[in-house]
Amino acid sequence: MNRREFLITTCAAALAPQITRASSPVDLIAQPVRAQILPEGNPMTSMLGFNASTPGPTLRARQGDILDIRFLNQIAEGSAVHWHGIRSDNAMDGVPGLTQDVVQPGAQFSYRFGLPDAGTFWYHSHNRSWEQVARGLYGPLIVDEATPPDVDHDLIVLIDDWRLAEDGALVDGFENMHDQAHQGRLGNFAQAMVVPNTPVKRGDRVRLRLINVATDRIFPVGVEGVSGKIVALDGMPLPATQKLQGLVLAPAQRVDIIADVTSAEGVTFLFPTRETPYVLGEIPVSGENTQRALSDIPALPPNKTARPEMENAISLTLTMEGGAMSPRMMALSDIWAFNGQSGLSQTPFHRFERGQTAKIRLVNDTRFAHGIHLHGHHFFEVEPDGEFGALRDTTLVDPGQARDIVCVFDNPGSWLLHCHMLGHQAAGMKTWVEVA
């Protein structure tokens, strides 16, 4: 079986999560599962999942709904659920040691909060996340607009990688120091899982919601077989659509694409390599849509967010330090740090008054890229010309580079700020902010 056949077969054979309307109470059960990650006929993989599948069920609600989840922990260690990208109440953020206690085996926790933003989000474990997410504790969370865009199919594309042995077992060593000090735990097998995995027609207009759910791998992604536009990043609509090119997704980042299917052969997701592109997955195409006329792709309606007050903004710097070949790692026992501090300190990186605007310079003084994620808020990436770019909750900062972000800290509570390369987070690259 060649690489293309192997990956497409695997995509079709993976456990398919169900879709659950989340506007009424839902049980979300963390439990051991067996997943057919490798193609049929190969051994299954022992993993963790939600509601008997990995990825977990697609939770779907409308903007303004209340999410009401009863989380039941049926795995052998403590866990919790973080609702990534949702501007929720702080007590519902799902971070043990900061916003809640860990949910012990056999125990449960009720999450209930409003959904202020329409967009593409996801949920995942935030206790020992570098291992529990790698083992499969994650799923998509979709918040629909009051009037969704006119598309024929709304498809979720979860992109992940796994480190597998020949017998299909997940390779242990989730706290391998070499991995943590370099790029993190990178898998030897990757795929794009499409939910729902149904054929489309040539001429269909599709919405593709790409989510990088990998623990550490940065995915450049090519999409073939469609012509379209990028309409949202990290759940937040773009003021104007962008060309569908140059996609790079750090762990936890999302991109929404609205596009017309132009190929009769299939819609293909590619991971560029030095040789031939690595086929992550494919959406089959069957038949032709002759009813839909070609039309422009409009921007999505914006979510309501506060506009920064730059005349009163404070300026801060957060410097990433450490990693392999760094003076810090050679001199100290820890691996990664923010501003000289490895791991959470007793005092926050900064205490903000509610509604205060801050311009934060993220300085990557290391040899590796980092995807920096702020809980409970979105922020503007500042373009080189000083103009505001996209609203995001996770930004990728390349080695030796710096990036300015501007955030209105208007959600009260204690919020985690960390590298979403989860191996880097495990090894010290995390801090927190407090909003009064």
C-alpha positions as CSV (number, residue, x, y, z in Angstrom):
1,M,0.0,0.0,0.0
2,N,1.5,3.3,-1.0
3,R,1.5,6.4,1.2
4,R,-1.6,8.0,-0.5
5,E,-3.7,4.8,-0.2
6,F,-2.5,4.3,3.4
7,L,-3.5,7.7,4.6
8,I,-6.9,7.8,2.8
9,T,-7.8,4.4,4.1
10,T,-6.8,5.4,7.6
11,C,-8.9,8.6,7.4
12,A,-11.9,6.5,6.5
13,A,-11.2,3.9,9.2
14,A,-10.8,6.1,12.2
15,L,-13.5,6.2,14.8
16,A,-16.2,8.6,13.6
17,P,-17.5,10.9,16.4
18,Q,-21.2,11.7,16.6
19,I,-22.7,15.2,16.5
20,T,-24.4,16.4,19.6
21,R,-26.6,19.5,19.9
22,A,-25.2,21.2,23.0
23,S,-28.1,23.5,23.7
24,S,-29.5,20.9,26.1
25,P,-27.6,19.1,28.9
26,V,-25.0,16.7,27.6
27,D,-22.9,14.1,29.4
28,L,-19.2,14.1,28.3
29,I,-17.5,10.9,29.5
30,A,-13.7,10.5,29.5
31,Q,-12.9,6.8,29.1
32,P,-10.5,4.3,27.6
33,V,-11.3,3.5,23.9
34,R,-9.9,1.4,21.2
35,A,-9.4,3.2,17.9
36,Q,-8.7,1.9,14.4
37,I,-6.0,4.5,13.7
38,L,-4.1,2.2,11.3
39,P,-5.9,0.8,8.2
40,E,-8.4,-2.1,8.6
41,G,-6.6,-5.3,9.1
42,N,-4.0,-3.8,11.3
43,P,-4.1,-3.8,15.1
44,M,-6.3,-1.2,16.8
45,T,-4.8,1.4,19.2
46,S,-5.6,1.7,22.9
47,M,-6.3,5.4,23.5
48,L,-8.5,7.7,25.6
49,G,-11.6,9.4,24.3
50,F,-14.9,11.0,25.0
51,N,-18.2,9.1,24.8
52,A,-16.6,6.0,23.3
53,S,-14.7,7.8,20.5
54,T,-11.6,9.7,19.6
55,P,-12.0,12.4,18.6
56,G,-14.9,13.0,21.0
57,P,-18.4,14.0,19.8
58,T,-18.9,17.2,17.9
59,L,-20.6,19.6,20.3
60,R,-22.8,22.0,18.3
61,A,-24.7,25.0,19.5
62,R,-25.8,28.5,18.4
63,Q,-24.3,31.8,19.3
64,G,-25.9,33.0,22.5
65,D,-26.7,29.4,23.7
66,I,-25.8,28.1,27.2
67,L,-23.4,25.2,27.1
68,D,-24.4,22.7,29.8
69,I,-22.0,19.8,30.1
70,R,-21.7,17.2,32.8
71,F,-18.1,15.9,32.6
72,L,-17.7,12.3,34.0
73,N,-14.1,11.1,34.5
74,Q,-13.8,7.4,33.9
75,I,-10.1,7.2,33.2
76,A,-7.5,6.1,35.7
77,E,-6.1,9.6,36.5
78,G,-7.4,13.0,37.2
79,S,-8.6,15.2,34.3
80,A,-10.6,18.3,33.4
81,V,-11.9,19.9,30.2
82,H,-10.8,23.2,28.7
83,W,-13.0,24.9,26.1
84,H,-10.4,26.3,23.8
85,G,-11.1,29.8,22.4
86,I,-14.4,30.2,24.3
87,R,-14.6,33.5,26.2
88,S,-16.2,31.7,29.1
89,D,-16.6,32.5,32.8
90,N,-13.3,31.9,34.5
91,A,-14.6,29.2,36.8
92,M,-15.5,27.2,33.7
93,D,-12.1,27.4,31.9
94,G,-11.0,23.9,33.0
95,V,-7.5,24.5,34.3
96,P,-6.7,22.5,37.4
97,G,-4.7,24.5,40.0
98,L,-5.8,27.8,38.5
99,T,-9.6,27.7,37.9
100,Q,-10.8,24.4,39.4
101,D,-9.7,21.3,41.2
102,V,-8.7,18.3,39.2
103,V,-11.6,15.9,38.6
104,Q,-10.6,12.7,40.2
105,P,-11.3,9.2,38.7
106,G,-14.9,8.3,39.2
107,A,-15.9,12.0,39.9
108,Q,-17.7,14.5,37.8
109,F,-17.8,18.3,37.2
110,S,-20.5,20.5,35.7
111,Y,-19.5,23.1,33.1
112,R,-22.2,25.7,32.3
113,F,-21.4,28.9,30.4
114,G,-22.6,31.1,27.6
115,L,-21.3,31.1,24.1
116,P,-20.8,34.7,23.1
117,D,-19.0,34.0,19.8
118,A,-19.9,32.1,16.7
119,G,-17.0,30.1,15.2
120,T,-14.8,27.0,15.2
121,F,-13.5,26.0,18.7
122,W,-12.5,22.8,20.4
123,Y,-12.3,21.1,23.7
124,H,-9.5,19.1,25.3
125,S,-8.1,17.8,28.5
126,H,-6.1,20.4,30.5
127,N,-4.6,18.0,33.1
128,R,-1.4,16.4,32.0
129,S,-2.5,17.7,28.6
130,W,0.8,16.8,26.9
131,E,-0.2,13.1,27.5
132,Q,-4.0,13.1,27.7
133,V,-4.4,15.1,24.5
134,A,-1.9,12.9,22.7
135,R,-3.9,9.9,23.9
136,G,-7.1,11.3,22.3
137,L,-8.9,13.4,24.8
138,Y,-10.2,16.1,22.5
139,G,-13.1,17.0,20.2
140,P,-14.6,19.9,18.1
141,L,-17.0,22.5,19.5
142,I,-18.9,24.4,16.8
143,V,-20.9,27.6,17.5
144,D,-23.2,28.4,14.6
145,E,-24.1,32.0,13.5
146,A,-27.7,33.1,13.9
147,T,-27.8,33.0,10.1
148,P,-25.0,30.6,8.9
149,P,-23.5,31.2,5.5
150,D,-25.0,29.5,2.4
151,V,-23.0,26.3,1.9
152,D,-23.9,22.8,0.8
153,H,-21.7,21.1,3.4
154,D,-20.2,22.2,6.7
155,L,-17.2,20.0,7.4
156,I,-14.7,19.8,10.3
157,V,-11.1,18.7,9.5
158,L,-9.1,17.7,12.6
159,I,-5.4,17.4,11.9
160,D,-3.3,15.2,14.3
161,D,-0.2,13.1,14.5
162,W,0.6,10.1,16.6
163,R,3.8,8.3,17.6
164,L,2.9,4.6,16.9
165,A,4.8,1.3,17.2
166,E,4.5,-1.2,14.4
167,D,1.8,-3.1,16.4
168,G,-0.3,0.1,16.5
169,A,0.4,0.9,20.1
170,L,1.0,4.5,21.2
171,V,4.7,4.8,22.1
172,D,5.2,5.9,25.7
173,G,7.7,8.5,26.9
174,F,5.3,11.5,27.0
175,E,7.7,13.4,29.2
176,N,10.8,12.6,27.2
177,M,13.3,15.4,28.0
178,H,14.8,15.4,24.5
179,D,11.4,15.9,22.9
180,Q,10.4,18.7,25.3
181,A,13.7,20.5,24.8
182,H,13.3,20.5,21.0
183,Q,10.2,20.6,18.9
184,G,8.1,18.5,21.3
185,R,6.6,15.1,20.8
186,L,6.3,14.7,17.0
187,G,4.4,11.7,15.6
188,N,5.5,9.3,12.9
189,F,2.0,9.2,11.4
190,A,-0.4,12.0,10.6
191,Q,-3.8,12.4,9.2
192,A,-6.7,14.7,8.6
193,M,-10.0,13.4,10.0
194,V,-13.1,14.8,8.3
195,V,-16.4,15.1,10.2
196,P,-18.8,14.1,8.8
197,N,-16.9,12.0,6.3
198,T,-19.4,12.2,3.4
199,P,-18.9,12.7,-0.3
200,V,-19.4,16.2,-1.8
201,K,-20.3,17.1,-5.4
202,R,-18.3,19.1,-7.9
203,G,-19.8,22.6,-7.8
204,D,-20.8,22.3,-4.1
205,R,-19.9,25.2,-1.9
206,V,-18.3,23.9,1.3
207,R,-17.2,25.3,4.7
208,L,-14.0,23.6,5.9
209,R,-13.2,24.1,9.6
210,L,-9.5,23.1,10.0
211,I,-8.3,22.4,13.6
212,N,-4.7,21.5,14.5
213,V,-5.3,19.2,17.5
214,A,-1.7,17.8,17.6
215,T,0.2,18.2,20.8
216,D,3.3,19.8,19.3
217,R,3.5,19.6,15.5
218,I,3.1,22.7,13.3
219,F,1.2,21.8,10.2
220,P,1.7,23.7,6.9
221,V,-1.4,22.6,4.9
222,G,-2.2,22.7,1.2
223,V,-5.8,22.2,0.0
224,E,-6.4,21.0,-3.5
225,G,-9.6,20.5,-5.4
226,V,-11.3,23.7,-4.3
227,S,-11.3,27.5,-5.1
228,G,-12.1,29.7,-2.2
229,K,-11.3,32.1,0.6
230,I,-10.2,32.1,4.3
231,V,-13.0,33.6,6.3
232,A,-12.0,33.1,9.9
233,L,-9.0,32.4,12.1
234,D,-9.2,30.9,15.6
235,G,-13.0,31.2,15.5
236,M,-13.0,35.0,14.8
237,P,-14.3,36.2,11.4
238,L,-11.9,38.2,9.3
239,P,-13.1,41.7,8.3
240,A,-12.2,40.8,4.7
241,T,-11.7,37.4,3.2
242,Q,-8.2,36.3,2.4
243,K,-6.6,34.2,-0.4
244,L,-6.5,30.5,0.3
245,Q,-2.7,30.1,0.3
246,G,0.2,29.7,2.7
247,L,-1.8,27.9,5.5
248,V,0.3,27.2,8.6
249,L,-1.4,25.9,11.7
250,A,0.4,25.9,15.0
251,P,-1.1,23.5,17.6
252,A,-4.6,24.7,18.6
253,Q,-5.0,27.1,15.8
254,R,-8.0,27.0,13.5
255,V,-8.9,28.3,10.1
256,D,-12.3,28.5,8.4
257,I,-12.5,28.2,4.6
258,I,-15.4,28.7,2.3
259,A,-14.7,27.3,-1.1
260,D,-16.3,25.8,-4.2
261,V,-15.4,22.2,-5.2
262,T,-13.6,22.4,-8.5
263,S,-12.3,18.8,-8.9
264,A,-14.1,15.6,-9.7
265,E,-11.3,13.6,-8.2
266,G,-11.6,14.7,-4.5
267,V,-10.7,17.5,-2.1
268,T,-7.2,16.7,-0.8
269,F,-5.3,18.0,2.3
270,L,-1.5,17.9,1.8
271,F,1.4,18.3,4.1
272,P,4.3,19.7,2.0
273,T,7.6,17.8,2.3
274,R,11.0,18.1,0.5
275,E,9.8,15.3,-1.8
276,T,6.2,14.5,-2.8
277,P,3.5,16.1,-0.6
278,Y,2.2,13.9,2.2
279,V,-1.5,13.2,1.8
280,L,-3.2,13.9,5.1
281,G,-6.7,13.0,3.9
282,E,-9.3,13.4,1.3
283,I,-13.0,14.3,0.9
284,P,-14.4,12.1,-1.9
285,V,-16.3,13.8,-4.8
286,S,-19.3,12.1,-6.3
287,G,-21.5,13.7,-8.9
288,E,-22.0,17.3,-9.9
289,N,-24.0,20.2,-8.5
290,T,-25.6,21.9,-11.5
291,Q,-28.0,24.1,-9.4
292,R,-25.5,26.4,-7.6
293,A,-24.4,29.4,-9.6
294,L,-21.0,30.9,-9.0
295,S,-21.0,33.8,-6.6
296,D,-18.6,35.8,-4.5
297,I,-17.7,34.6,-1.0
298,P,-18.8,37.2,1.5
299,A,-17.1,37.9,4.9
300,L,-18.8,36.3,8.0
301,P,-20.6,38.6,10.4
302,P,-18.2,39.8,13.1
303,N,-18.3,38.7,16.7
304,K,-18.8,41.5,19.3
305,T,-15.4,42.4,20.8
306,A,-14.1,45.5,22.6
307,R,-11.9,47.9,20.6
308,P,-8.5,48.6,22.1
309,E,-7.8,52.0,23.6
310,M,-4.3,52.5,22.4
311,E,-3.9,55.9,24.0
312,N,-4.1,54.3,27.4
313,A,-2.5,51.0,26.6
314,I,0.3,49.6,28.7
315,S,3.3,48.0,27.2
316,L,4.7,44.6,28.4
317,T,7.3,42.1,27.2
318,L,7.1,38.4,27.5
319,T,10.4,36.6,26.5
320,M,10.6,32.9,25.7
321,E,13.8,31.4,27.0
322,G,15.5,28.0,27.2
323,G,15.4,24.8,25.2
324,A,18.1,22.7,23.7
325,M,21.5,24.3,23.2
326,S,20.5,27.3,25.4
327,P,22.6,28.6,28.3
328,R,19.6,28.3,30.5
329,M,19.1,24.6,30.0
330,M,22.8,24.0,30.4
331,A,23.0,25.9,33.7
332,L,19.7,25.0,35.3
333,S,17.5,21.9,35.7
334,D,14.5,23.4,34.0
335,I,14.0,23.5,30.2
336,W,11.7,26.5,29.3
337,A,10.8,29.8,30.9
338,F,9.0,33.1,30.4
339,N,11.0,36.1,31.6
340,G,13.3,33.9,33.7
341,Q,10.4,32.0,35.4
342,S,9.8,28.3,34.6
343,G,6.3,27.1,35.4
344,L,3.6,29.0,37.3
345,S,4.7,31.5,39.9
346,Q,2.7,32.7,42.9
347,T,2.2,36.1,41.3
348,P,0.8,36.6,37.8
349,F,2.7,37.9,34.8
350,H,0.6,41.0,35.2
351,R,-2.6,42.2,37.0
352,F,-5.0,44.1,34.8
353,E,-7.9,46.3,35.6
354,R,-11.0,45.0,33.8
355,G,-11.2,46.6,30.3
356,Q,-7.5,47.6,30.3
357,T,-5.7,47.4,27.0
358,A,-2.2,46.0,26.8
359,K,0.4,45.8,24.0
360,I,2.5,42.7,24.7
361,R,5.7,42.1,22.8
362,L,6.3,38.3,22.5
363,V,10.0,37.7,22.1
364,N,11.2,34.3,21.0
365,D,14.8,34.1,22.3
366,T,15.1,30.4,21.5
367,R,15.9,28.1,18.6
368,F,12.4,26.7,18.2
369,A,9.0,28.1,17.2
370,H,6.3,28.6,19.9
371,G,2.5,28.9,19.6
372,I,1.5,31.2,22.5
373,H,-2.1,30.8,23.7
374,L,-4.1,33.1,26.0
375,H,-7.1,31.7,27.8
376,G,-10.4,33.6,28.0
377,H,-9.6,36.3,25.5
378,H,-8.7,37.0,21.9
379,F,-6.0,39.5,20.8
380,F,-5.0,41.3,17.7
381,E,-1.8,40.3,16.0
382,V,0.0,43.6,15.1
383,E,1.3,43.7,11.5
384,P,4.8,45.0,10.7
385,D,3.2,48.3,9.6
386,G,1.6,48.7,13.0
387,E,-1.9,48.0,11.8
388,F,-4.1,45.5,13.6
389,G,-4.2,42.1,11.9
390,A,-6.4,39.1,12.7
391,L,-8.0,38.4,16.1
392,R,-6.6,35.2,17.5
393,D,-6.2,33.2,20.7
394,T,-3.0,31.5,19.6
395,T,-0.1,33.1,17.7
396,L,2.9,31.4,16.2
397,V,6.3,33.1,16.9
398,D,9.2,31.8,14.9
399,P,12.7,31.3,16.5
400,G,14.6,34.5,17.0
401,Q,11.6,36.6,16.1
402,A,9.2,38.9,18.0
403,R,5.5,39.6,17.6
404,D,3.3,42.3,19.1
405,I,-0.2,41.5,20.2
406,V,-2.9,43.9,21.5
407,C,-5.5,42.6,23.9
408,V,-8.4,44.1,25.9
409,F,-8.4,42.3,29.2
410,D,-12.1,42.4,29.8
411,N,-12.9,38.9,31.1
412,P,-12.3,38.8,34.9
413,G,-10.4,36.0,36.6
414,S,-7.1,34.1,36.5
415,W,-6.2,33.1,33.0
416,L,-3.4,30.8,31.7
417,L,-0.9,32.1,29.2
418,H,1.3,29.3,27.8
419,C,2.9,27.7,24.8
420,H,0.5,25.3,23.1
421,M,3.3,23.1,22.1
422,L,2.2,21.0,25.0
423,G,5.6,19.4,25.6
424,H,7.0,23.0,26.0
425,Q,4.2,23.8,28.5
426,A,4.9,20.7,30.4
427,A,8.6,21.7,30.7
428,G,7.9,25.2,32.1
429,M,6.6,27.6,29.3
430,K,3.5,28.9,31.1
431,T,2.4,31.8,33.2
432,W,-0.9,33.5,34.1
433,V,-2.6,36.8,34.2
434,E,-5.1,38.2,36.5
435,V,-8.0,40.5,35.5
436,A,-9.8,42.3,38.2
